[in-house]
Amino acid sequence: MTDLSDDFFETALAGIQERLDDLITQPKSEGDPPDKWAKSFSALMKAEADAKARLEDHRAKTFAKQHTRYEDMPPPTPEDEARFDAEFQKILSEIFGEDEV
């Protein structure tokens, strides 16, 4: 499935909103005779709700990719742990004014 951008959804929502505004302000147009107006209005409302849901889903997935949960992070390497421990010991010695903690 193609990953669509926020701009796509924003543009689609703007088009749907414009069409809804047209239906509301001019309900008896040639494109939507009175007997089909309700169906057109209902379809546009559903399309708007679907587009908003897809946009929120897309934003949630994008947010999840950018902000990974701690549980999803890989474990640190032994080198990373040693580097962290050395830096932590250095900070503690500076705080407490000791040579070694």
N, C-alpha and C positions, 0 to 999 in steps of 0.2 A: 504494500500500500504506500502511496506517495505521501510524504510528510509535507503538509501544507503549512504555510506561514501564517502568522497573526494577521498580516496585511490582507491575505486572501479572505479570511473570515470577516475582518472588519469591512472589506469592500462588499462582500456578500450581504452582510447585515445592513449596510447602508442602502444597497439596492432593494432589499426586502422592505426596509422602512419607507423608502421613497414610494414604492408601489402601494404599501398600506395607506400612506398619506393620500395618494391619488384616489384610492378606493373610497376612503372616508370623505374626502372633500368633493369628489365627483362620482357618486355611486351609480349614476345612470349613464355611464359612458357606452359607446358602441362596443368596446372590447368586453365589457361585462354587463350584459343586460340584467335587469332586476332579478330574473329567475336564477341567474348563475352568480349573482353578487355574493351571496352567502357562502357558496362553495369556494369561490376565489378567496374571500376573506379568511375562511377557515384554513384553506391550504397555505396561505401566506403566514398565518399565525403559527401553524405547525412548522413551516419551514424556518421561521424565525427562532422558535424554541429549539429546533434541531441544530441550527447554526450556532446558537449560544451554547448549547451543550457541547458541541464539538470544539468550540473555541475554548471553553473552560477545560475540557479534557486535554486539549493540545497544550494549554498553559500549564496544567498540572504535570504533564509528562516532561515539558521543558524545564520546569522548576525542579523536578525530581532528578533530572540529568545534571543540573547545575549544583544542586545541594544534596549530595549523597548522604544517606543516613550513616551513622557511626557503625551500625551493625553490618553494613554492606562493604565497609572498608577492608582491604586485605590486611593480614597481620603484619606488624613491622618486621623488617629484616633484623638479624642480629647486629649488623652494623648501625642501623638506625637506633636500636635500643642502647648500644654502647655510646653513641654520640649524644643521645638524650641524657643518659646517666652522667656522662662527663660534664655536660652543660649544666645539669641540675646541681651537681656537686659544686661546681664553680659558683653558681648563684648563691647556694647556701653558705659557702665559705665567705662570700662577699657580704652577705647579710649579717652573719654572726661574727665576722671579723676573725675567723679562724683559718688556719692553713689547710686543714682537712676536716671533713665532717664524718 
